[in-house]
Amino acid sequence: MKITTVKTQPIDGQKPGTSGLRKKTRQFMQPHYLENFIQSIWNGIGGVHDKVLVLGGDGRYFNDRAAQVVLRMAAASGAARVIVGQGALLSTPAASNLIRQRRADGGIILSASHNPGGPDEDFGVKYNISNGGPAPEDVTNRIFAATQEISEYHIVEAQDVDLSRPGKTALAGMVVEVVDPVVDYKELMQGLFDFDAIRALFASGFQMRFDAMHAVTGPYARAIIEGELGAPAGSVINATPSPDFGGGHPDPNPIWAKPLMDLMMGAEAPDFGAASDGDGDRNMIVGRGCYVTPSDSLAVLAANAHMAPGYRHGLKGIARSMPTSGAADRVAEALGIPCFETPTGWKFFGTLLDAGRATICGEESAGTGSDHVREKDGLWAVLLWLNILAARRVSVASLIAEHWARFGRNYYSRHDYEGIDSTAATRLMDDLRARLPDLPGQVVAGMTVSGADEFAYDDPVDGSHTGGQGIRIGFDGGGRAVFRLSGTGTQGATLRVYLERYESDAARLGMESQEALAGIIAAAGELAGIRARTGRESPDVIT
């Protein structure tokens, strides 16, 4: 087999974000585009000679072709072995687990997570380091620098490697090991949860519906929920991964998982509903007539995690992203453990997990996980919910009501303004940032501003500093609004506005969230001039 050196030049815009590099699929399919970025990963991490890598993706359009390119480029650069999921499939948490279990040097995950897939939709490439977690900022900065200096890449000229069945083969001296993508992950889950108790729950007549959204979690959920735990056939729906996710949007929230929401709010609702996203790292939890916000889900899981065998000895700490509600903070205080507030992006939890300072982590964007891997894990969250329900034998609604009665309720919502003009979005944030010193004391839409700042984070483990992580506006009475520009889209800008208000009065715990937050919603809109600056009368997505 011949190794070819291809002359190339830097391509603008290949800066990886918190979740790797995400662009339109056709952009990745352009000549040299994918190859440039993969070679820049190799160059940025000091090469892959004699290294062991893990490779897989969420099955979206171009996943299969991109996997073959990565294999040929890894072989050309002297990698010793690549462990790849059968069919080039691996959920993101399963990939993290494989990296850790096999003591690999790192891994390539082909995914754009919850973004839609297809030839005219999105694709992504992310590098994970040897702890199984997303590359930290110093690594992504080196990769980006390499994209600006690249002059050539190396690739093997060879036929496609057969990834259709488990086994080992050779590619230019490199071992390609194809593995069943589910087996190692299933074994990990068996060690964390009381599968016997969950089987008994299903045997008692408990019903659930898991919507895999035509994405990568389908095979995992079917093997574990229906296969191992005995849920009736049909409990897992949309379980076959599709290159375009069945024409849908694989984001587990009430908007994109509307059929599941309609079922759970209807007269024939099962006891429990859940959904996961494109690459399996996010989750949505719904009870009969009861939607659980991701922030509340994190808090409930933390408060009850000791009911699962893997967490029976308690938690070392809880970590949450800054925009996530403070509900988990109240649980941490009650448990007498620390609660860390980090920037958005799972990579910021990595040092805390590695140092043993946190056990459970979560983000308001439907990501929850623990120290079992270094990624958020959608199916893990669903199984922990099932374990808790099996132990408590109460409904989701009752469990939530009990939680609020004990800890109070953090009313919470996120308003997304998607695909807005990037310049307008940047100006909105810049103007708001410039006014921060003058905002305290002002009355806006009947709300008095108590404080205003821009969040910055000093990592308590490695001392690294991260600034510019979202504008926070506090209001008298304990409410707040947070403004951020999302880094997970591929065109335009997404303005995210996070709204929160704490309530401890038992008589006021059952309000509808948008009603409870009406004053803060109005004040946030007026403060930022959202309508005037974006031309939007209302958010595109409310969760």
ChimeraX attribute file (.defattr): number of C-alpha atoms within 10 A of each C-alpha:
attribute: neighborCount
match mode: 1-to-1
recipient: residues
	/A:1	11
	/A:2	10
	/A:3	16
	/A:4	13
	/A:5	12
	/A:6	13
	/A:7	11
	/A:8	15
	/A:9	14
	/A:10	18
	/A:11	14
	/A:12	9
	/A:13	11
	/A:14	22
	/A:15	17
	/A:16	22
	/A:17	18
	/A:18	18
	/A:19	22
	/A:20	24
	/A:21	24
	/A:22	27
	/A:23	20
	/A:24	19
	/A:25	22
	/A:26	15
	/A:27	15
	/A:28	22
	/A:29	16
	/A:30	10
	/A:31	10
	/A:32	18
	/A:33	17
	/A:34	19
	/A:35	23
	/A:36	25
	/A:37	25
	/A:38	24
	/A:39	24
	/A:40	26
	/A:41	24
	/A:42	19
	/A:43	20
	/A:44	19
	/A:45	16
	/A:46	11
	/A:47	16
	/A:48	22
	/A:49	15
	/A:50	14
	/A:51	17
	/A:52	22
	/A:53	27
	/A:54	30
	/A:55	25
	/A:56	27
	/A:57	30
	/A:58	30
	/A:59	27
	/A:60	32
	/A:61	22
	/A:62	21
	/A:63	23
	/A:64	20
	/A:65	12
	/A:66	20
	/A:67	24
	/A:68	18
	/A:69	17
	/A:70	20
	/A:71	26
	/A:72	22
	/A:73	24
	/A:74	29
	/A:75	27
	/A:76	25
	/A:77	23
	/A:78	16
	/A:79	22
	/A:80	17
	/A:81	25
	/A:82	25
	/A:83	24
	/A:84	28
	/A:85	26
	/A:86	21
	/A:87	21
	/A:88	26
	/A:89	30
	/A:90	32
	/A:91	34
	/A:92	34
	/A:93	26
	/A:94	29
	/A:95	32
	/A:96	30
	/A:97	23
	/A:98	26
	/A:99	27
	/A:100	21
	/A:101	15
	/A:102	13
	/A:103	15
	/A:104	21
	/A:105	18
	/A:106	28
	/A:107	27
	/A:108	25
	/A:109	30
	/A:110	32
	/A:111	30
	/A:112	29
	/A:113	28
	/A:114	21
	/A:115	23
	/A:116	22
	/A:117	30
	/A:118	19
	/A:119	16
	/A:120	13
	/A:121	17
	/A:122	27
	/A:123	30
	/A:124	26
	/A:125	22
	/A:126	25
	/A:127	28
	/A:128	27
	/A:129	22
	/A:130	21
	/A:131	21
	/A:132	28
	/A:133	28
	/A:134	29
	/A:135	27
	/A:136	19
	/A:137	16
	/A:138	11
	/A:139	18
	/A:140	23
	/A:141	16
	/A:142	16
	/A:143	26
	/A:144	21
	/A:145	17
	/A:146	23
	/A:147	25
	/A:148	17
	/A:149	13
	/A:150	18
	/A:151	14
	/A:152	16
	/A:153	23
	/A:154	20
	/A:155	21
	/A:156	20
	/A:157	15
	/A:158	13
	/A:159	10
	/A:160	14
	/A:161	15
	/A:162	16
	/A:163	22
	/A:164	13
	/A:165	13
	/A:166	16
	/A:167	13
	/A:168	16
	/A:169	14
	/A:170	12
	/A:171	21
	/A:172	17
	/A:173	14
	/A:174	22
	/A:175	18
	/A:176	24
	/A:177	19
	/A:178	23
	/A:179	22
	/A:180	17
	/A:181	24
	/A:182	20
	/A:183	13
	/A:184	15
	/A:185	22
	/A:186	16
	/A:187	11
	/A:188	16
	/A:189	18
	/A:190	15
	/A:191	12
	/A:192	18
	/A:193	22
	/A:194	21
	/A:195	23
	/A:196	13
	/A:197	18
	/A:198	25
	/A:199	20
	/A:200	14
	/A:201	21
	/A:202	19
	/A:203	14
	/A:204	9
	/A:205	11
	/A:206	18
	/A:207	16
	/A:208	24
	/A:209	22
	/A:210	26
	/A:211	27
	/A:212	31
	/A:213	29
	/A:214	26
	/A:215	32
	/A:216	30
	/A:217	34
	/A:218	27
	/A:219	18
	/A:220	24
	/A:221	26
	/A:222	22
	/A:223	17
	/A:224	23
	/A:225	25
	/A:226	18
	/A:227	13
	/A:228	16
	/A:229	19
	/A:230	18
	/A:231	23
	/A:232	17
	/A:233	11
	/A:234	13
	/A:235	18
	/A:236	26
	/A:237	18
	/A:238	18
	/A:239	20
	/A:240	18
	/A:241	22
	/A:242	21
	/A:243	20
	/A:244	22
	/A:245	26
	/A:246	17
	/A:247	13
	/A:248	16
	/A:249	20
	/A:250	29
	/A:251	24
	/A:252	26
	/A:253	26
	/A:254	20
	/A:255	15
	/A:256	15
	/A:257	22
	/A:258	12
	/A:259	12
	/A:260	23
	/A:261	23
	/A:262	13
	/A:263	16
	/A:264	24
	/A:265	17
	/A:266	12
	/A:267	10
	/A:268	9
	/A:269	19
	/A:270	19
	/A:271	19
	/A:272	23
	/A:273	26
	/A:274	27
	/A:275	29
	/A:276	34
	/A:277	33
	/A:278	34
	/A:279	31
	/A:280	30
	/A:281	26
	/A:282	31
	/A:283	27
	/A:284	29
	/A:285	27
	/A:286	25
	/A:287	23
	/A:288	21
	/A:289	18
	/A:290	18
	/A:291	22
	/A:292	16
	/A:293	22
	/A:294	26
	/A:295	27
	/A:296	25
	/A:297	26
	/A:298	29
	/A:299	28
	/A:300	22
	/A:301	20
	/A:302	24
	/A:303	19
	/A:304	21
	/A:305	22
	/A:306	15
	/A:307	21
	/A:308	24
	/A:309	15
	/A:310	17
	/A:311	18
	/A:312	12
	/A:313	11
	/A:314	17
	/A:315	22
	/A:316	18
	/A:317	21
	/A:318	27
	/A:319	26
	/A:320	31
	/A:321	22
	/A:322	21
	/A:323	30
	/A:324	28
	/A:325	28
	/A:326	23
	/A:327	24
	/A:328	28
	/A:329	20
	/A:330	18
	/A:331	24
	/A:332	21
	/A:333	11
	/A:334	12
	/A:335	15
	/A:336	12
	/A:337	17
	/A:338	17
	/A:339	22
	/A:340	21
	/A:341	20
	/A:342	24
	/A:343	24
	/A:344	23
	/A:345	18
	/A:346	25
	/A:347	21
	/A:348	24
	/A:349	32
	/A:350	24
	/A:351	19
	/A:352	22
	/A:353	22
	/A:354	14
	/A:355	10
	/A:356	13
	/A:357	22
	/A:358	24
	/A:359	21
	/A:360	26
	/A:361	29
	/A:362	28
	/A:363	25
	/A:364	24
	/A:365	21
	/A:366	26
	/A:367	27
	/A:368	29
	/A:369	25
	/A:370	23
	/A:371	18
	/A:372	20
	/A:373	24
	/A:374	29
	/A:375	28
	/A:376	30
	/A:377	27
	/A:378	28
	/A:379	31
	/A:380	24
	/A:381	26
	/A:382	23
	/A:383	21
	/A:384	22
	/A:385	22
	/A:386	26
	/A:387	26
	/A:388	25
	/A:389	21
	/A:390	22
	/A:391	16
	/A:392	12
	/A:393	14
	/A:394	13
	/A:395	15
	/A:396	24
	/A:397	17
	/A:398	13
	/A:399	17
	/A:400	21
	/A:401	15
	/A:402	13
	/A:403	19
	/A:404	21
	/A:405	14
	/A:406	14
	/A:407	17
	/A:408	19
	/A:409	25
	/A:410	23
	/A:411	26
	/A:412	27
	/A:413	24
	/A:414	22
	/A:415	18
	/A:416	20
	/A:417	22
	/A:418	19
	/A:419	16
	/A:420	17
	/A:421	15
	/A:422	16
	/A:423	10
	/A:424	16
	/A:425	21
	/A:426	14
	/A:427	12
	/A:428	19
	/A:429	17
	/A:430	11
	/A:431	12
	/A:432	17
	/A:433	18
	/A:434	10
	/A:435	13
	/A:436	16
	/A:437	10
	/A:438	11
	/A:439	20
	/A:440	18
	/A:441	13
	/A:442	14
	/A:443	15
	/A:444	18
	/A:445	15
	/A:446	11
	/A:447	19
	/A:448	17
	/A:449	21
	/A:450	18
	/A:451	18
	/A:452	22
	/A:453	18
	/A:454	15
	/A:455	17
	/A:456	16
	/A:457	17
	/A:458	13
	/A:459	18
	/A:460	12
	/A:461	12
	/A:462	10
	/A:463	9
	/A:464	11
	/A:465	10
	/A:466	15
	/A:467	11
	/A:468	13
	/A:469	18
	/A:470	23
	/A:471	21
	/A:472	21
	/A:473	24
	/A:474	22
	/A:475	22
	/A:476	14
	/A:477	13
	/A:478	11
	/A:479	22
	/A:480	27
	/A:481	24
	/A:482	23
	/A:483	24
	/A:484	20
	/A:485	21
	/A:486	14
	/A:487	17
	/A:488	20
	/A:489	18
	/A:490	19
	/A:491	15
	/A:492	14
	/A:493	21
	/A:494	22
	/A:495	25
	/A:496	21
	/A:497	24
	/A:498	24
	/A:499	27
	/A:500	25
	/A:501	23
	/A:502	20
	/A:503	19
	/A:504	14
	/A:505	11
	/A:506	12
	/A:507	8
	/A:508	12
	/A:509	19
	/A:510	12
	/A:511	11
	/A:512	10
	/A:513	17
	/A:514	16
	/A:515	10
	/A:516	19
	/A:517	20
	/A:518	12
	/A:519	16
	/A:520	25
	/A:521	23
	/A:522	14
	/A:523	22
	/A:524	23
	/A:525	17
	/A:526	14
	/A:527	16
	/A:528	16
	/A:529	15
	/A:530	20
	/A:531	13
	/A:532	12
	/A:533	14
	/A:534	17
	/A:535	12
	/A:536	13
	/A:537	10
	/A:538	13
	/A:539	16
	/A:540	13
	/A:541	15
	/A:542	16
	/A:543	17
